[in-house]
């Protein structure tokens, strides 16, 4: 039972790391969880969270450059909304079913 609780905690921590900060800390937590955990489900959740964070930074840079064209601000607002909603969904899914890893939609898996 303790293993399931630890799996829930580490998986939810990886997915919810974006709420701690939008800087290096939000990427550092999933990396740390990925390195310290031996659980395959937790590792998969940490990789997925890391991919989500990297995708947010890439989209943020692209949308920031699109401000020069005039369409960047609405896209950045949309990105901010997505960065709030998707991790909440991920944490809820991970806590409700700790045996499955959550897969974010519409991201490129780089890790």
Secondary structure, 3 states (H helix, E strand, C coil): CHHHHHHHHHHHHHHHHHHCCCCHHHHHHHHHHHHHCCCHHHHHHHHHHHHHHHHHHHHHHHHHHHHHCCCHHHHHHHHHHHHHHHHHHHHHHHHHCCCCCCCCCCCCCCC
